[in-house]
Amino acid sequence: MVSLSQLGSIDEVEDQLIVDFRSHPVFARMSEMSRTEFLEILLQRRFVSLAFVPFYELALDALADEPEKKVVRALIREEYDSAGELTHRERLVRDLLAIGASRDQIVRCRASDQTMGVAAGLVEAVRKADDHDDDTYQISILSTLRLAGEILVAVEYEMFWPHLQRFGLSANELPGKAESKFYYPHMTHDSRRHRIGIVPDLTCNRNHADLMTDRLRDRLMLVSARGVEACIRAARRAQGVKRSFYDQWGAG
């Protein structure tokens, strides 16, 4: 059994992974980028977003416990909203159009080899490896989804946000601005609000990252220190895959 205090080591590693992710030089250069240069990144990043559902579907197939599957299932379904509503991918295209991309530009864009490698890397990260037992594999899946699919997505969009505003988006309807239907909502509902090593206040509303944190914490507390090691290893790998996306505009 692992205690909450032992889980604090995961939070410490995760803190450093987030700091390292934010420090990628591409983010620092975004303030100097033209609309065309910034759109090039967003158009490639769209292909990673398109890989979200198959990435989560593969993880869903591999998860063993119903409470964890229920969370992942709900996140997949949320991508499509209710009948008649825009899907999340349509909302992404709407935001891109609002900041100056043309529909022709969007549909003609081809995913780069490096972008495709990132999508493949995410899929590979939820495959069962030879050194996984059942417990460490389940922990690795949850750790990967939580960091790569939720927390770092929010970090990315937080880094994008000042520049999205510069080119015409806003959190709410404002004169001369378009309300963001994709980037801003994801920045808020995917963000890390609760740490793994702290007892959660279950009376608070839970965002996507919180739901993943709760399930991961519950599973970690049932296993040995080997589970903590598997969680950290998966988090490092997930961050490396996500960070490598930006290396195509200059490694850092």
VENRAQUI-V141852 format. One record per run of one state. SS is the DSSP state (hx for helix, st for strand, lp for the rest). FROM is the first residue (numbers start at 1). TO is the last residue. If there is no record, write none. Layout:
BEGIN
ss:SS from:FROM to:TO
ss:SS from:FROM to:TO
END
This chain:
BEGIN
ss:lp from:1 to:3
ss:hx from:4 to:22
ss:lp from:23 to:24
ss:hx from:25 to:32
ss:lp from:33 to:34
ss:hx from:35 to:50
ss:lp from:51 to:51
ss:hx from:52 to:62
ss:lp from:63 to:65
ss:hx from:66 to:78
ss:lp from:79 to:87
ss:hx from:88 to:98
ss:lp from:99 to:102
ss:hx from:103 to:108
ss:lp from:109 to:112
ss:hx from:113 to:125
ss:lp from:126 to:133
ss:hx from:134 to:166
ss:lp from:167 to:168
ss:st from:169 to:170
ss:lp from:171 to:177
ss:st from:178 to:179
ss:lp from:180 to:182
ss:hx from:183 to:189
ss:lp from:190 to:207
ss:hx from:208 to:220
ss:lp from:221 to:224
ss:hx from:225 to:249
ss:lp from:250 to:252
END
